[in-house]
Amino acid sequence: MLRWVILLTFIGICAGAAEQKRKTVKPNPLSKGWGDEINWVQSYGEGLSKAVRSQKPLMVIHHKDECPYSQALKKAFVANDTLQKMAKDEFIMINLVEEAMDKNLAPDGYYVPRILFVDPSLTVRADITGRYSNRHYAYAPEDIALLISNMNKAKVLLHNEL
């Protein structure tokens, strides 16, 4: 009898584990591969509105599907758990394949990939830059630590200005 109880318990545990494996995150069409667990906004206007309401900074990622640099950054972005958690919990997020009409989102040109931050007062934070002197808002896969640092900087600046 004890053997049957142990066997049924084991089968139940295995079935439960198999069920959990099937519960994967559904692809989010707004993520465009940048992280399905992140709550992405559909438009720049929606992002600005949510930033004001939530008092969270907006992170704007400009990229192109056919750009190998964008694809490499996307892969590094998705692979970094710290970055994914910050993006999910502490920012309003949008990724744009098409350019927004706001010229403030291209302070030094229309290149990709390009990441800018907008605070809830709707100010594009031109002071939060990457490491390149000719493309101030560009990030490469090896710049993920700098991007995380800049995300922290965006949060600190926001709290200091409140």
N, C-alpha and C positions, 0 to 999 in steps of 0.2 A: 504493500500500500504506500509506504514512504517513497519507494522508487517512482511510483506513478505521480505522486505529488511533486517530486523533484523534476521529473520529466515534463509535466505540464507547466510548471513554473518556468523551466528553461525555454520551452516552446513559446510561452507568452512573452518572455523577455526578448527573444529573437524576433518575434512578430512585431513587437513594439519598436524595436530598433529599425526594422525594415520599413515600417510606416513613417518613422521620423526621416529616414533617408529620402522618401518620396516627397516630403514636404519641403521642397526647395523654393527659393524665392522666385516668383514669376518675373519674367523680364518686364521692366518698366519702359514703355516706348519713349518716354521723355528723357530717360537716362542716356540713350544713344550709346550704351556700353560703359558709361562713366561710373556706374554704381547703382544697382537696382534697388538697394535699400534706402537710398537718399530720396527725399521728397523734392523732386525737381519741379520748378514752375515752367509754365508753357511759354510765357512771353516776358519780355523785358519790363513791360508795364506792370504785369502781374507781380513780378519780382520786386519792383520798386514799392508797390502798394503793400506787399507782405512785409518788406523790410521796415516800412514806417509803422505798420500795426504791431509787429512783433518786437521792434527795437533790436533787431539782429542785422548784422551786415549782409549785404548781397555779394556773392562771389560770382563773377561772370567769366565763363570759360569760352573763348572763341577758338574754334577748331574747324578743320575740314576733314571729311571722311577719306578723301584720297591723299591726304598729306601724311607722309611717313613720320614726320616729327610729331604731329598730332596723335597718330596711332601709338607711337612709343610712349608719349606722355600719358595717354589714356591707360595704357597697360600698367605703368608704374603707379598711377593714381589709384587704380582699382586694387592693386596688390598691397597697398599700404593701409593697414587697419586703423592706425591713428588718424590718418587723413580722412578716411571714410567716416569714422565716428564723428570727427569734428564737423565734417560737411553735413552729416545727417542731423546732428544735435544743435549746432551753434551758428549755422549760416542758413540764409535763404540761397538756394542754388539754381543756377541756370547755365545751360551750355548751348551755345549758339553756333550753328553751321552757317547761317546767313548773318550778315552784319546788322546790328541794331541801327536805327536812324539817329541815335544820340552820338554826335561827333565827339563828345567827351570820353567815349569808350575807345577812342583811337588817338590818344594824345601824341603818340609818336609814330603813327602809321597803322595800316590795315594788314598786319601779318598774322600768321597763325603758327603755333598755338600762342595765345595771348590770354593772360588772366589779370583781371582788375577787380578791385573791391569798391563797393559803393556803401557808404554808411547810411543810417536811417534818416539823416537830414538831407539825403539825396545828393551828397557830395561824392564825386568819384575821387578816390584816394590816390592821387598821382604820386604821393610820397611813399607808397608801398610798392617797391619795385623788385625785379629779379636781379640777376648778376651781370647782365649783358649791357654794355654801354651803348650799343647801337639799336637794341630792341629791349627797352626797359621792362616790359611786362611779359617777356618770353620766359618760359621754363622748359627745361629738358628733364628726362628721367632722373638724371643725377642731381637735380635741383629739388627733389622732394623734401629734403630736410629744410631747405630755405623756404619752400612754399608753406610748410607747416609753421615755421617761424613767422612768416608774413601773415598767416591766418591768426596766429596768436597776437601779433602786432595790431591787426585790424580789430580784434576784440578789446585789447587794452586801450587803444585810442578811443574806441567807442565809449568804454566805461569812464575814461578820464574826461570825456567831453559831456557826459550826462550830468 
